[in-house]
């Protein structure tokens, strides 16, 4: 189990981003972190994966534990070797390499691995990548690149996959396909998943438990099925009023004053 305990994060020692964030990720579960831009979702993932150090960030209070061992003071490579792999927002492919070369690099942290077997496993989840194995990654579409970065993470056989905005910029049908694969990965490989999303509808549909973040804090949490029916969540993240009607931003622009959790 992954435990984030009252974590505070600062950048450059002075810019406070996270303010006492706490949550748990049971083994084999899918957990969603919801919230608008600037809520602290991506910083939370980077605190877990160890990538904060590359951006002058630091966990200055609280602890992050995986299997009862602290990982918040470890660098990103050590965390990755423990099976916690982050798929970053923006589809960070190595554009000059082929699809297959990108995938092979994903398994470099494993000392012993059957590369062909692992590639076959990824191609089974993402058949499109098999047809594009010799294509230059930089010329792939956004959806194909999202499949590639997820496949590359799978090459490391993650115990926990941290997905940062996987639906960003993708068509709805492709978003559905991506999340179907995430659900299959969770069911078949028993990989735990933390998904960070602004697309609350997609995240709530796939996750078992969700946390809503605002201004570096967790302000609401509960089973995803329950949050999906929460009137505030419907209005502020799904764009629906109490009557089930779509609301425009103009109509709810003063929403912060009305959020009961604030």
C-alpha positions in Angstrom: 0.0 0.0 0.0 1.1 3.6 -0.8 0.5 6.1 2.0 0.8 9.9 1.6 0.8 11.3 5.1 0.2 15.0 5.7 2.7 16.0 2.9 3.9 19.5 2.4 5.9 20.5 -0.7 7.9 23.6 -1.4 9.8 24.7 -4.5 13.1 26.5 -4.1 12.5 26.3 -0.3 10.0 29.2 -0.3 7.0 28.5 -2.7 4.5 26.3 -0.8 2.5 24.1 -3.2 1.1 21.2 -1.1 -0.4 21.8 2.3 -0.9 18.7 4.3 -2.0 16.3 1.6 -3.0 12.8 2.8 -4.4 9.7 1.0 -3.9 6.0 0.6 -3.6 3.7 -2.5 -4.5 0.1 -1.6 -2.8 -2.6 -3.6 -4.5 -3.3 -6.9 -6.8 -0.2 -6.8 -7.4 2.8 -9.1 -7.5 6.1 -7.3 -8.3 9.5 -9.0 -7.0 12.9 -8.1 -9.4 15.6 -9.4 -9.2 19.3 -9.5 -8.6 22.3 -11.7 -5.2 23.7 -12.9 -3.0 24.7 -10.1 -4.7 22.5 -7.5 -1.4 20.5 -6.8 -2.3 17.3 -8.6 0.8 17.0 -10.7 3.1 18.1 -7.8 1.6 15.3 -5.7 2.5 12.7 -8.4 6.0 14.1 -8.6 6.4 14.0 -4.8 5.6 10.3 -5.0 7.8 9.5 -8.0 10.8 11.5 -6.8 10.7 13.8 -9.8 10.4 16.9 -7.6 14.2 17.0 -7.2 14.7 17.8 -10.8 12.6 21.0 -10.4 14.1 22.3 -7.1 11.1 20.8 -5.3 11.2 19.1 -1.9 8.9 17.3 0.6 9.4 19.6 3.6 6.9 17.9 6.0 5.0 14.6 6.2 6.0 11.3 4.8 5.3 9.1 1.7 5.5 5.3 2.4 5.3 2.3 0.1 5.1 -1.1 1.7 5.9 0.5 5.1 9.2 2.1 3.8 9.7 5.8 3.3 10.3 6.9 -0.3 10.0 10.7 -0.1 13.7 11.1 0.4 14.7 8.8 -2.5 15.5 9.9 -6.0 13.4 9.1 -9.0 15.5 6.1 -10.1 15.3 4.5 -6.7 11.5 5.0 -6.6 11.2 3.6 -10.1 13.2 0.5 -9.2 10.6 -0.1 -6.4 7.9 -0.3 -9.1 6.4 3.2 -9.0 6.4 4.7 -12.6 5.1 8.1 -13.6 3.6 8.7 -17.1 4.0 12.5 -17.4 1.6 15.0 -18.8 2.4 16.1 -22.4 3.4 12.7 -23.8 7.2 12.9 -23.3 8.3 10.6 -26.1 11.9 10.5 -27.4 10.8 11.9 -30.8 13.9 10.9 -32.8 13.7 7.3 -31.8 11.3 4.7 -33.2 8.3 3.4 -31.3 10.1 0.1 -30.4 13.2 1.9 -29.3 11.2 4.0 -27.0 9.5 0.9 -25.6 12.8 -0.9 -25.0 14.2 2.1 -23.1 11.2 1.8 -20.7 12.6 -1.5 -19.3 16.1 -0.3 -18.7 15.7 -0.2 -14.9 15.1 -4.0 -14.8 18.4 -5.9 -14.4 17.0 -9.0 -16.0 14.1 -9.0 -18.5 12.9 -10.8 -21.5 12.6 -7.8 -23.9 10.7 -9.7 -26.6 8.2 -11.1 -24.1 7.7 -7.6 -22.7 7.2 -6.1 -26.1 4.7 -8.7 -27.0 2.8 -7.9 -23.8 2.7 -4.2 -24.7 1.6 -4.9 -28.3 -1.2 -7.1 -27.0 -2.5 -4.1 -25.0 -1.8 -1.6 -27.8 -2.0 -3.4 -31.2 -1.6 0.0 -33.0 1.9 0.3 -31.6 2.9 -3.0 -33.2 1.9 -1.7 -36.7 4.0 1.5 -35.9 7.0 -0.2 -34.3 9.4 1.2 -36.9 7.8 4.7 -37.1 9.6 7.7 -35.8 7.9 8.6 -32.5 7.9 12.3 -33.1 5.5 11.9 -36.0 2.8 10.0 -34.2 -0.6 11.5 -33.4 -1.4 12.6 -29.9 -3.3 9.4 -29.2 -0.6 7.2 -30.5 2.0 9.0 -28.4 -0.2 8.5 -25.3 -0.3 4.8 -26.0 3.4 4.8 -26.5 4.3 6.5 -23.1 1.9 4.2 -21.3 3.4 1.2 -23.1 6.9 2.4 -22.2 5.9 2.5 -18.6 4.5 -1.0 -18.8 7.9 -2.3 -19.9 9.1 -1.7 -16.3 6.3 -3.9 -14.9 5.1 -1.2 -12.5 3.4 -2.0 -9.3 1.9 1.5 -9.3 1.4 3.6 -12.4 1.0 7.4 -12.0 -1.0 8.8 -14.9 -0.9 12.5 -15.4 -3.8 13.9 -17.6 -3.9 10.9 -20.0 -7.0 12.3 -21.7 -5.5 15.7 -22.4 -6.2 16.8 -26.0 -7.7 13.5 -27.1 -11.0 12.8 -28.8 -13.7 11.3 -26.6 -13.6 7.9 -28.3 -9.9 7.7 -27.9 -10.2 8.7 -24.2 -12.6 5.8 -23.8 -10.1 3.4 -25.4 -7.2 4.6 -23.2 -9.3 4.1 -20.1 -10.5 0.7 -21.1 -6.8 -0.3 -21.4 -6.1 1.1 -18.0 -8.9 -0.9 -16.5 -7.7 -4.0 -18.2 -4.1 -3.4 -17.0 -5.4 -3.0 -13.5 -7.5 -6.2 -13.7 -5.0 -8.5 -15.4 -1.6 -7.2 -14.1 -2.9 -6.1 -10.7 -1.2 -2.7 -11.3 -2.4 0.0 -8.9 -3.1 3.3 -10.7 -3.3 6.9 -9.6 -4.8 9.0 -12.3 -4.7 12.8 -12.3 -7.5 14.3 -14.4 -9.4 17.4 -15.1 -11.8 15.1 -17.1 -13.7 14.2 -14.0 -16.3 12.1 -15.8 -13.7 9.7 -17.2 -11.7 9.5 -13.9 -14.8 8.9 -11.8 -16.0 6.2 -14.2 -12.8 4.1 -13.9 -11.7 4.7 -10.3 -12.8 3.2 -7.1 -12.1 6.1 -4.8 -11.4 9.8 -5.6 -9.9 12.8 -4.0 -10.7 16.4 -5.0 -7.8 18.9 -4.6 -8.0 22.7 -4.3 -5.1 25.1 -3.6 -2.7 22.3 -2.5 -5.2 20.6 -0.2 -7.5 17.6 -0.4 -10.9 19.2 0.2 -13.3 16.3 -0.6 -13.0 12.5 -0.9 -15.1 9.4 -1.2 -16.1 6.4 -3.3 -16.1 7.6 -6.9 -19.7 6.4 -7.4 -20.8 8.6 -4.6 -18.8 11.6 -5.8 -20.3 11.2 -9.3 -23.7 11.9 -7.7 -22.5 14.8 -5.5 -24.2 18.0 -6.5 -21.1 20.2 -6.2 -19.0 17.7 -8.3 -21.7 17.7 -10.9 -21.8 21.4 -11.2 -18.2 22.4 -10.8 -16.5 19.5 -12.5 -19.1 17.9 -14.8 -20.8 21.1 -15.8 -24.3 20.1 -14.7 -26.8 21.9 -12.5 -29.0 20.2 -9.9 -31.6 19.6 -12.6 -29.0 17.9 -14.8 -28.7 20.8 -17.2 -25.4 21.9 -18.6 -24.1 25.1 -17.1 -21.8 27.6 -18.7 -18.8 29.1 -17.0 -20.5 32.5 -17.0 -23.3 31.1 -14.8 -21.0 29.5 -12.2 -18.0 31.9 -12.3 -18.5 32.7 -8.6 -18.5 29.0 -7.8 -15.7 29.2 -5.2 -18.0 31.1 -2.9 -20.6 28.3 -3.1 -18.4 25.2 -2.6 -19.6 23.7 0.6 -16.2 22.1 1.2 -14.5 25.5 1.4 
